[in-house]
């Protein structure tokens, strides 16, 4: 018999996820609703006699896959019709991974690849990225029977209860000590949340629930307190995610141990119960609808919610209920599922190869689209005719791109530009300005992953920083330019420059550089544009021209985000240092501009680097800068 309280918990979880995706800046903790689903799945799998392997797999396939493959098919059609071609490549990749239920593995792959990480970002119009959790669930279902076969060796439910606790705590510790992006998507490291459901199941089965473990207060009040914890997902304040994740996981497990919720107004609510019945469909369709409809305005958000209600109800009663109740034959179900899979396979082949899907735009609009895409600056590629002979193998970082070039001239200035991908992005513009202004003895640049030049905040940036130290120490520099886009770490507030560890690290590294260079120039804070900005701009250019202006950053918001970076940079103790502030050159009318309002060409590409029109904005600045190098700085 279906437990109403579980359906109500499902409803709370899916509403948290839905509100997070609709209003991510308000419901910042809502994505943790998926964690609640994992606990519920662990409990429900415990009650479904998973030792009968083939029967267990059949029931999971029957419950999940027909609707899943139908919605994948419909989503792909919607992507081809409503999203422009710049989004197709990535959507096709994730469509294919979703067909094989390995979306979570593709996200792990993309997140670890410097050139692909922005494609796994939530800002990408990727209609399949939410399928990562279905991948995790299905991979869990594959091993559930074997876990319970292992449990069957244990003679009592109490021993199984202890084994579940052990599994939970080992997996939980590993989850919190391994790379967060990897752990988030990797099923074995999510096992602790599924096994929390096992704990609840075996707790109910054992006599400890009556004899040993007692609730600290009246059970009804205790349940209400635990239930309240779930609503922390709706708080409009970002909380400590690791702590909140643990709290929600344990709270959900505890709620499952209560066997009677008839007297609880929330856990016996008919509306929530109905939403819980629709929760699987809502999860499958809500993200594609948000992607297709787009925009975060109230008008579009209400439209999205209404469509989610209508479509999920239609699919629940018109499709899900039909095949779940009327298709009894296993052979017919397998044939029906096979037809859905073959339809998806044909559609995937079609969208990849048939010109039928290609969009046609007016000539002027097509030229703007083509020019925007052509203006992407290819980074990490060496400048032509440069010397890399003294670049040692020890400077290379495995699996990460590294850029290096050295030019020799007849002048006297020894100039080095060093940093992360922003160095590779800006270096042509800088070198062109220097070539125009005068001559140098050496001009060189080096770009390393996560190389911020004046601090490090993880293993890769620490390695890059140590290589930067070695390169700079080899030279007697006249000019050192540190050109980097900064990480989230130094955006955090601080109130005392005396005790701020980042300012201390800035000054420590600057002190090292001062031994080898006469003048140091450090790129200041730069507006934090969203990944995939260019594709989003082109999408709105075609479908929502009234939304163009909203894509520019409000200057006030941008300045707030850069506030503490600027404050930290002002506290650098260095007489030979100067901050390069480029932000005024990309601002206009209280906005940080994403695009040129006349030519409709984007200044920022999808990986948050400058396009050719974006770099052109700074040519006058670097021309003056280059003249100063040869005329002002000895």
C-alpha positions as CSV (number, residue, x, y, z in Angstrom):
1,X,0.0,0.0,0.0
2,X,1.3,3.4,-0.9
3,X,2.4,5.6,2.0
4,X,0.8,9.0,1.8
5,X,3.6,10.6,3.9
6,X,6.3,9.5,1.3
7,X,4.3,11.1,-1.5
8,X,4.1,14.3,0.5
9,X,7.8,14.2,1.1
10,X,8.3,13.7,-2.6
11,X,6.2,16.8,-3.2
12,X,8.3,18.9,-0.9
13,X,11.4,17.7,-2.6
14,X,10.2,18.3,-6.2
15,X,8.8,21.8,-5.3
16,X,12.2,22.7,-3.8
17,X,14.0,21.6,-7.1
18,X,11.4,23.4,-9.2
19,X,11.6,26.7,-7.3
20,X,15.4,26.5,-7.4
21,X,15.4,26.1,-11.2
22,X,12.8,28.8,-11.7
23,X,14.3,31.3,-9.1
24,X,17.9,30.3,-8.5
25,X,18.9,33.5,-6.8
26,X,16.0,33.2,-4.3
27,X,15.8,29.5,-3.5
28,X,19.5,28.8,-3.5
29,X,19.3,25.6,-1.5
30,X,16.4,24.0,-3.5
31,X,18.6,21.7,-5.6
32,X,19.1,19.6,-2.4
33,X,15.6,18.2,-3.1
34,X,17.3,15.6,-5.3
35,X,19.2,14.4,-2.2
36,X,15.8,13.8,-0.5
37,X,14.7,11.7,-3.5
38,X,17.8,9.5,-3.1
39,X,16.9,8.7,0.5
40,X,13.4,7.8,-0.5
41,X,14.6,5.6,-3.3
42,X,16.9,3.7,-0.9
43,X,14.0,3.1,1.4
44,X,11.5,2.0,-1.3
45,X,14.0,-0.3,-2.9
46,X,14.4,-2.0,0.5
47,X,10.7,-2.7,0.6
48,X,10.6,-4.1,-3.0
49,X,12.2,-7.5,-2.4
50,X,15.3,-6.8,-4.6
51,X,16.8,-10.2,-4.1
52,X,14.7,-11.5,-7.0
53,X,17.0,-9.9,-9.5
54,X,15.2,-10.2,-12.8
55,X,11.8,-9.4,-11.3
56,X,13.3,-6.3,-9.6
57,X,14.9,-5.1,-12.8
58,X,11.6,-5.6,-14.7
59,X,9.6,-3.6,-12.2
60,X,12.2,-0.7,-12.3
61,X,12.2,-0.7,-16.1
62,X,8.4,-0.8,-16.2
63,X,8.1,2.1,-13.8
64,X,10.8,4.4,-15.1
65,X,11.9,3.9,-18.7
66,X,8.7,4.1,-20.9
67,X,7.9,7.6,-19.7
68,X,11.6,8.6,-19.6
69,X,12.2,7.7,-23.2
70,X,8.9,9.3,-24.3
71,X,10.0,12.6,-22.7
72,X,13.5,12.3,-24.1
73,X,12.0,12.1,-27.6
74,X,9.6,15.0,-27.1
75,X,12.4,17.1,-25.5
76,X,14.7,16.6,-28.5
77,X,11.9,17.7,-30.9
78,X,11.5,20.8,-28.7
79,X,15.2,21.5,-28.8
80,X,15.4,21.3,-32.5
81,X,12.3,23.6,-33.0
82,X,12.9,26.2,-30.3
83,X,16.6,26.4,-29.6
84,X,19.0,27.8,-32.2
85,X,21.8,25.8,-33.7
86,X,24.5,27.0,-31.4
87,X,22.9,24.9,-28.6
88,X,22.4,21.8,-30.7
89,X,25.9,20.2,-30.5
90,X,25.9,20.1,-26.7
91,X,22.3,19.0,-26.5
92,X,23.0,16.2,-28.9
93,X,25.9,15.0,-26.7
94,X,23.7,15.0,-23.6
95,X,20.8,13.5,-25.4
96,X,23.0,10.5,-26.4
97,X,24.3,10.1,-22.9
98,X,20.7,10.3,-21.5
99,X,19.6,7.5,-23.8
100,X,22.2,5.3,-22.1
101,X,21.4,6.7,-18.7
102,X,25.0,8.0,-18.1
103,X,24.4,11.7,-18.1
104,X,26.1,12.0,-14.7
105,X,29.2,10.4,-16.2
106,X,29.3,12.9,-19.1
107,X,29.0,15.8,-16.6
108,X,32.0,14.4,-14.7
109,X,33.9,14.2,-17.9
110,X,33.0,17.7,-19.1
111,X,33.6,19.3,-15.6
112,X,37.1,17.9,-15.6
113,X,37.9,19.2,-19.1
114,X,39.1,22.8,-19.2
115,X,37.5,23.4,-22.7
116,X,34.2,21.7,-21.9
117,X,33.4,22.7,-18.3
118,X,31.2,25.6,-19.4
119,X,29.0,23.1,-21.3
120,X,28.2,21.3,-18.1
121,X,27.3,24.6,-16.4
122,X,23.7,25.4,-15.4
123,X,23.8,28.5,-17.6
124,X,24.0,26.3,-20.7
125,X,20.7,25.8,-22.4
126,X,21.1,22.0,-22.0
127,X,17.7,20.4,-21.9
128,X,19.1,17.1,-20.7
129,X,21.5,18.0,-17.9
130,X,18.9,17.3,-15.2
131,X,19.0,13.6,-16.3
132,X,22.2,13.2,-14.2
133,X,20.1,12.2,-11.2
134,X,18.2,9.6,-13.3
135,X,21.6,8.2,-14.3
136,X,22.6,8.0,-10.6
137,X,19.3,6.3,-9.7
138,X,19.5,3.7,-12.4
139,X,23.1,2.9,-11.7
140,X,22.1,2.5,-8.0
141,X,19.3,0.1,-9.1
142,X,21.8,-2.1,-10.9
143,X,23.6,-2.8,-7.7
144,X,20.7,-2.9,-5.2
145,X,20.0,-6.7,-5.6
146,X,23.6,-7.5,-4.9
147,X,23.7,-5.3,-1.8
148,X,20.7,-7.2,-0.5
149,X,22.2,-10.5,-1.5
150,X,25.1,-9.4,0.7
151,X,22.6,-8.4,3.5
152,X,21.0,-11.9,3.3
153,X,24.3,-13.4,4.7
154,X,23.6,-11.5,7.9
155,X,21.2,-13.5,10.1
156,X,19.2,-10.7,11.8
157,X,17.7,-7.4,10.8
158,X,19.7,-5.8,13.6
159,X,23.0,-6.8,11.9
160,X,21.6,-5.5,8.6
161,X,20.8,-2.2,10.4
162,X,24.4,-2.0,11.6
163,X,25.8,-2.8,8.1
164,X,23.6,0.0,6.6
165,X,24.9,2.5,9.2
166,X,28.5,1.4,8.4
167,X,27.9,1.8,4.7
168,X,26.3,5.2,5.2
169,X,29.1,6.7,7.2
170,X,32.0,5.3,5.1
171,X,30.3,6.6,1.9
172,X,29.4,9.9,3.5
173,X,33.0,10.5,4.6
174,X,34.4,9.7,1.1
175,X,31.7,12.0,-0.4
176,X,32.9,15.0,1.6
177,X,36.6,14.5,1.1
178,X,36.7,13.9,-2.7
179,X,36.4,16.5,-5.4
180,X,32.9,18.0,-4.9
181,X,32.0,18.1,-8.6
182,X,33.0,14.5,-9.1
183,X,31.4,13.3,-5.8
184,X,28.1,15.2,-6.7
185,X,27.6,13.1,-9.9
186,X,29.3,9.8,-9.0
187,X,26.8,7.1,-7.8
188,X,29.1,5.1,-5.4
189,X,29.8,8.4,-3.5
190,X,26.1,9.0,-3.3
191,X,25.5,5.6,-1.8
192,X,25.3,7.0,1.7
193,X,22.1,8.8,0.9
194,X,20.5,5.7,-0.6
195,X,21.7,3.6,2.3
196,X,20.1,6.1,4.7
197,X,16.8,4.6,3.3
198,X,18.2,1.2,4.2
199,X,18.7,2.3,7.8
200,X,15.1,3.5,8.1
201,X,13.8,0.2,6.7
202,X,15.8,-2.0,9.0
203,X,15.2,0.3,12.0
204,X,11.4,-0.3,11.5
205,X,12.0,-4.0,11.1
206,X,14.0,-4.4,14.2
207,X,12.7,-4.2,17.8
208,X,15.1,-1.4,18.6
209,X,12.5,1.0,17.5
210,X,10.4,0.0,20.5
211,X,13.0,-1.1,23.1
212,X,16.3,0.7,22.6
213,X,16.0,3.9,20.7
214,X,13.4,6.3,22.0
215,X,12.4,9.7,20.7
216,X,13.7,12.5,23.0
217,X,10.2,14.1,23.2
218,X,6.7,13.2,22.2
219,X,6.9,11.4,18.9
220,X,4.5,13.7,17.1
221,X,6.3,16.8,18.1
222,X,9.7,15.2,17.3
223,X,8.4,14.4,13.8
224,X,7.2,18.0,13.3
225,X,10.7,19.3,14.3
226,X,12.4,16.9,11.8
227,X,9.8,17.8,9.1
228,X,10.6,21.4,9.6
229,X,14.2,20.7,8.6
230,X,13.1,19.8,5.0
231,X,11.7,23.4,4.6
232,X,15.2,24.8,5.0
233,X,15.5,24.0,1.3
234,X,13.1,26.9,0.7
235,X,15.1,29.5,2.7
236,X,16.1,32.5,0.5
237,X,19.5,32.5,2.1
238,X,22.3,30.3,0.9
239,X,23.3,27.9,3.8
240,X,26.3,25.8,4.4
241,X,25.6,23.1,1.7
242,X,27.6,20.2,3.2
243,X,26.0,20.6,6.6
244,X,22.5,21.1,5.1
245,X,22.9,18.1,2.8
246,X,23.7,15.9,5.8
247,X,20.8,17.4,7.8
248,X,18.3,16.8,5.0
249,X,19.5,13.2,4.4
250,X,19.3,12.2,8.1
251,X,16.0,14.1,8.5
252,X,14.4,12.3,5.6
253,X,15.6,8.9,6.9
254,X,14.1,9.7,10.4
255,X,10.8,10.8,8.9
256,X,10.5,7.4,7.1
257,X,10.6,5.6,10.4
258,X,7.3,7.0,11.5
259,X,4.5,4.6,10.6
260,X,1.5,6.8,11.0
261,X,1.1,10.3,9.6
262,X,-2.6,10.6,9.6
263,X,-2.6,13.3,12.3
264,X,0.0,15.5,10.5
265,X,-1.5,18.2,8.3
266,X,1.5,18.3,6.0
267,X,2.3,14.6,5.6
268,X,-1.4,13.8,5.1
269,X,-2.2,16.6,2.7
270,X,-4.1,15.6,-0.4
271,X,-2.7,18.3,-2.6
272,X,0.9,17.5,-1.6
273,X,0.1,13.8,-2.1
274,X,-1.1,14.5,-5.6
275,X,2.0,16.6,-6.4
276,X,4.0,13.6,-5.1
277,X,2.2,11.3,-7.5
278,X,3.3,13.7,-10.4
279,X,6.8,14.3,-9.0
280,X,8.6,12.0,-11.5
281,X,6.9,13.5,-14.5
282,X,7.4,17.0,-13.1
283,X,11.1,16.3,-12.7
284,X,11.5,15.0,-16.2
285,X,9.7,17.9,-17.9
286,X,10.3,20.9,-15.8
287,X,13.9,21.6,-16.8
288,X,13.3,21.3,-20.6
289,X,10.3,23.6,-20.3
290,X,12.4,26.2,-18.3
291,X,15.1,26.0,-21.0
292,X,12.7,26.3,-23.9
293,X,10.5,29.1,-22.5
294,X,13.5,30.9,-21.0
295,X,13.7,34.3,-19.2
296,X,13.3,34.8,-15.4
297,X,10.5,37.3,-15.6
298,X,7.3,36.7,-13.6
299,X,5.4,36.4,-16.8
300,X,7.5,33.6,-18.2
301,X,7.8,31.9,-14.8
302,X,4.0,31.7,-14.4
303,X,3.7,30.4,-17.9
304,X,6.3,27.7,-17.2
305,X,4.5,26.6,-14.0
306,X,1.1,26.5,-15.7
307,X,2.6,24.4,-18.6
308,X,4.3,22.0,-16.1
309,X,1.0,21.5,-14.3
310,X,-0.9,20.9,-17.6
311,X,1.6,18.6,-19.3
312,X,2.5,16.6,-16.2
313,X,-1.2,16.0,-15.5
314,X,-1.8,15.0,-19.1
315,X,1.1,12.6,-19.2
316,X,0.2,11.1,-15.8
317,X,-3.4,10.3,-16.6
318,X,-3.1,9.9,-20.4
319,X,0.1,7.9,-20.6
320,X,1.6,6.8,-17.3
321,X,-1.6,5.5,-15.8
322,X,-2.5,3.8,-19.1
323,X,0.6,1.7,-19.6
324,X,1.0,1.0,-15.9
325,X,-2.5,-0.4,-15.5
326,X,-3.4,-1.8,-18.9
327,X,-0.1,-3.3,-20.1
328,X,0.2,-6.5,-18.1
329,X,2.1,-8.6,-20.5
330,X,5.9,-8.4,-20.1
331,X,6.4,-9.1,-23.8
332,X,4.1,-6.3,-24.9
333,X,5.9,-3.9,-22.4
334,X,9.3,-4.9,-23.7
335,X,8.1,-4.4,-27.3
336,X,6.6,-1.0,-26.4
337,X,9.8,0.1,-24.7
338,X,11.9,-1.2,-27.7
339,X,9.7,1.0,-30.0
340,X,10.4,4.1,-27.8
341,X,14.1,3.3,-27.8
342,X,14.3,2.8,-31.6
343,X,12.3,6.0,-32.1
344,X,14.9,7.9,-30.1
345,X,17.7,6.2,-31.9
346,X,16.2,7.3,-35.3
347,X,15.6,10.8,-34.1
348,X,19.2,11.1,-32.8
349,X,20.5,10.0,-36.2
350,X,18.1,12.4,-38.0
351,X,19.0,15.5,-36.0
352,X,22.6,14.8,-36.5
353,X,22.5,14.3,-40.3
354,X,19.3,15.6,-41.9
355,X,19.3,19.2,-43.3
356,X,15.5,19.2,-42.6
357,X,16.2,20.5,-39.1
358,X,18.4,23.4,-40.1
359,X,16.9,26.8,-39.3
360,X,16.7,29.5,-41.9
361,X,17.1,33.2,-40.9
362,X,16.9,36.5,-42.8
363,X,20.2,37.3,-44.4
364,X,21.1,40.2,-42.1
365,X,20.3,38.2,-39.0
366,X,22.3,35.2,-40.3
367,X,25.3,37.5,-40.9
368,X,25.1,38.8,-37.3
369,X,25.0,35.2,-36.0
370,X,27.9,34.1,-38.2
371,X,30.0,37.1,-37.3
372,X,29.5,36.5,-33.6
373,X,30.7,33.0,-33.9
374,X,33.6,33.9,-36.0
375,X,34.7,36.5,-33.4
376,X,35.6,33.9,-30.8
377,X,39.3,34.2,-30.0
378,X,41.0,30.9,-30.0
379,X,42.9,30.7,-26.8
380,X,45.9,28.6,-25.7
381,X,47.3,28.6,-29.2
382,X,50.9,29.9,-29.6
383,X,51.5,33.0,-31.5
384,X,53.3,32.5,-34.8
385,X,57.1,32.6,-35.2
386,X,57.8,32.4,-31.4
387,X,60.6,30.7,-29.6
388,X,59.6,27.9,-27.1
389,X,63.0,26.2,-26.9
390,X,63.6,27.1,-23.2
391,X,60.1,25.9,-22.1
392,X,60.9,22.9,-20.0
393,X,58.9,19.8,-19.7
394,X,58.5,20.4,-16.0
395,X,56.4,23.4,-16.8
396,X,53.7,21.3,-18.4
397,X,50.7,20.3,-16.4
398,X,49.2,16.9,-17.4
399,X,45.7,17.0,-18.9
400,X,45.6,20.9,-18.8
401,X,46.4,23.4,-21.6
402,X,49.5,25.5,-21.2
403,X,50.5,28.5,-23.4
404,X,54.0,29.8,-23.9
405,X,55.8,32.1,-26.4
406,X,59.0,34.1,-26.4
407,X,59.9,36.8,-28.9
408,X,63.3,38.5,-29.3
409,X,63.8,42.1,-30.4
410,X,66.6,44.7,-30.7
411,X,65.4,46.9,-27.8
412,X,66.1,47.0,-24.1
413,X,62.9,46.1,-22.4
414,X,62.3,42.6,-21.0
415,X,58.6,42.1,-20.8
416,X,56.6,39.1,-19.5
417,X,52.8,38.5,-19.4
418,X,51.8,35.7,-17.1
419,X,48.5,34.3,-15.7
420,X,45.7,32.0,-16.6
421,X,43.6,31.9,-19.8
422,X,43.1,35.7,-19.7
423,X,46.8,36.0,-20.5
424,X,46.3,33.9,-23.6
425,X,43.1,35.8,-24.4
426,X,44.7,39.3,-24.1
427,X,48.3,38.6,-25.2
428,X,47.8,39.4,-29.0
429,X,46.2,42.8,-28.1
430,X,49.0,43.6,-25.7
431,X,51.8,42.5,-28.1
432,X,50.3,44.4,-31.0
433,X,50.3,47.6,-28.9
434,X,53.9,47.0,-27.8
435,X,55.1,46.4,-31.3
436,X,53.5,49.6,-32.4
437,X,55.0,51.7,-29.5
438,X,58.6,50.6,-29.6
439,X,61.1,47.7,-29.5
440,X,61.9,45.2,-26.8
441,X,64.7,42.8,-26.0
442,X,62.4,40.0,-25.0
443,X,58.6,39.7,-25.0
444,X,57.2,36.5,-23.6
445,X,53.9,35.2,-22.2
446,X,53.0,32.1,-20.2
447,X,49.5,31.0,-19.4
448,X,48.7,28.1,-17.0
449,X,45.4,26.7,-15.7
450,X,44.1,28.5,-12.6
451,X,47.3,30.6,-12.5
452,X,46.2,33.8,-10.6
453,X,49.8,35.0,-10.2
454,X,49.4,36.4,-6.7
455,X,47.6,33.5,-4.9
456,X,46.5,29.9,-5.2
457,X,43.4,28.2,-3.9
458,X,43.6,24.6,-5.0
459,X,46.2,22.0,-6.0
460,X,46.3,23.0,-9.7
461,X,46.5,26.7,-9.0
462,X,49.3,26.0,-6.5
463,X,51.2,24.0,-9.1
464,X,50.7,26.8,-11.7
465,X,51.9,29.4,-9.2
466,X,55.1,27.5,-8.4
467,X,55.9,27.3,-12.2
468,X,55.2,31.0,-12.5
469,X,57.7,31.6,-9.7
470,X,60.4,29.6,-11.6
471,X,59.8,31.3,-14.9
472,X,60.0,34.8,-13.4
473,X,63.1,33.9,-11.3
474,X,64.9,33.0,-14.6
475,X,64.5,36.5,-15.9
476,X,65.6,40.0,-15.1
477,X,62.4,41.7,-16.0
478,X,61.6,45.4,-16.7
479,X,57.8,44.8,-16.9
480,X,55.8,42.0,-15.4
481,X,52.1,41.9,-16.3
482,X,49.8,39.5,-14.3
483,X,46.7,39.0,-16.4
484,X,44.2,36.7,-14.7
485,X,40.5,36.3,-14.2
486,X,40.0,35.7,-10.5
487,X,38.3,32.8,-8.8
488,X,35.4,32.8,-6.3
489,X,37.7,32.5,-3.4
490,X,38.7,36.1,-3.2
491,X,35.2,37.4,-3.7
492,X,34.3,36.5,-0.1
493,X,33.8,39.4,2.4
494,X,36.5,40.3,4.9
495,X,36.6,43.1,7.5
496,X,40.2,43.3,8.6
497,X,43.1,43.6,6.1
498,X,45.4,42.6,8.9
499,X,43.9,39.1,9.3
500,X,42.9,38.3,5.7
501,X,44.8,35.3,4.4
502,X,44.4,36.3,0.8
503,X,46.0,39.8,1.2
504,X,48.8,38.1,3.1
505,X,49.3,35.7,0.2
506,X,49.1,38.5,-2.3
507,X,51.9,40.4,-0.6
508,X,54.0,37.3,-0.1
509,X,54.0,36.6,-3.8
510,X,54.5,40.2,-4.8
511,X,57.5,40.3,-2.5
512,X,59.1,37.4,-4.5
513,X,58.4,39.1,-7.9
514,X,59.9,42.4,-6.8
515,X,63.3,40.7,-6.6
516,X,63.3,40.0,-10.3
517,X,61.3,42.8,-11.9
518,X,61.2,46.6,-11.8
519,X,57.5,47.2,-12.5
520,X,54.5,45.0,-11.9
521,X,51.1,45.5,-13.4
522,X,48.2,43.4,-12.1
523,X,44.8,43.1,-13.8
524,X,42.1,44.3,-11.5
525,X,38.7,42.8,-11.0
526,X,36.7,42.3,-14.2
527,X,32.9,41.9,-14.4
528,X,31.7,38.3,-13.8
529,X,29.6,37.4,-16.8
530,X,27.8,34.1,-16.9
531,X,29.2,31.1,-18.9
532,X,27.5,30.6,-22.3
533,X,26.8,34.3,-22.6
534,X,27.3,34.4,-26.3
535,X,24.9,31.5,-27.1
536,X,22.3,33.0,-24.7
537,X,22.7,36.4,-26.5
538,X,22.2,34.8,-29.9
539,X,19.2,32.9,-28.7
540,X,17.6,36.1,-27.5
541,X,18.6,37.9,-30.6
542,X,16.4,35.6,-32.6
543,X,13.6,34.7,-30.2
544,X,13.4,37.5,-27.6
545,X,14.7,40.8,-29.0
546,X,12.9,42.6,-26.2
547,X,15.1,40.9,-23.7
548,X,18.5,42.1,-25.2
549,X,19.1,44.9,-22.8
550,X,18.4,42.7,-19.8
551,X,21.4,40.6,-20.7
552,X,23.8,43.4,-19.9
553,X,25.0,43.3,-16.3
554,X,23.7,46.0,-13.9
555,X,26.7,48.0,-12.9
556,X,25.6,48.1,-9.3
557,X,25.4,44.3,-9.1
558,X,28.7,43.8,-10.9
559,X,30.4,46.2,-8.6
560,X,29.0,44.4,-5.5
561,X,30.4,41.1,-6.9
562,X,33.8,42.7,-7.5
563,X,33.8,44.7,-4.2
564,X,36.1,42.5,-2.1
565,X,38.5,41.7,-4.9
566,X,39.1,45.4,-5.4
567,X,39.4,45.9,-1.7
568,X,42.0,43.2,-1.4
569,X,44.0,44.5,-4.4
570,X,44.0,48.0,-2.8
571,X,45.8,46.4,0.2
572,X,48.8,45.2,-1.8
573,X,52.0,46.7,-0.3
574,X,54.1,47.3,-3.3
575,X,55.6,50.6,-4.6
576,X,56.3,49.3,-8.0
577,X,52.8,47.8,-8.6
578,X,49.9,49.2,-10.5
579,X,46.4,47.8,-10.9
580,X,45.0,47.7,-14.5
581,X,41.3,48.5,-14.3
582,X,39.6,47.6,-17.5
583,X,36.0,47.6,-16.2
584,X,35.3,51.3,-17.1
585,X,35.9,50.6,-20.7
586,X,33.2,47.9,-20.9
587,X,30.6,50.0,-19.0
588,X,27.9,52.4,-20.3
589,X,24.7,53.8,-18.8
590,X,25.1,52.0,-15.4
591,X,25.6,48.7,-17.2
592,X,28.5,46.4,-17.9
593,X,27.9,45.6,-21.5
594,X,27.7,42.1,-22.9
595,X,27.4,43.3,-26.5
596,X,27.7,46.3,-28.9
597,X,24.2,47.8,-29.2
598,X,24.9,49.0,-32.7
599,X,26.6,46.0,-34.4
600,X,24.9,43.5,-32.1
601,X,28.2,41.7,-31.7
602,X,29.0,40.1,-28.3
603,X,32.0,41.2,-26.3
604,X,32.1,37.9,-24.3
605,X,32.2,34.3,-25.5
606,X,30.7,31.2,-23.9
607,X,33.8,30.5,-21.8
608,X,33.7,34.0,-20.3
609,X,36.6,35.3,-22.4
610,X,36.8,38.4,-24.7
611,X,35.8,38.1,-28.3
612,X,37.5,40.2,-31.0
613,X,35.0,43.1,-30.6
614,X,35.5,42.8,-26.8
615,X,39.3,43.0,-27.2
616,X,39.0,46.0,-29.5
617,X,37.4,48.0,-26.6
618,X,40.8,47.8,-24.8
619,X,43.1,48.6,-27.7
620,X,43.3,52.4,-26.8
621,X,44.1,51.5,-23.2
622,X,46.9,49.1,-24.2
623,X,48.2,51.6,-26.8
624,X,48.7,54.2,-24.0
625,X,50.1,51.5,-21.7
626,X,52.7,50.5,-24.3
627,X,53.8,54.1,-24.9
628,X,54.2,54.5,-21.1
629,X,56.4,51.3,-21.0
630,X,58.9,52.8,-23.4
631,X,58.7,56.5,-22.3
632,X,57.8,56.5,-18.7
633,X,59.1,53.4,-17.0
634,X,62.9,52.9,-16.7
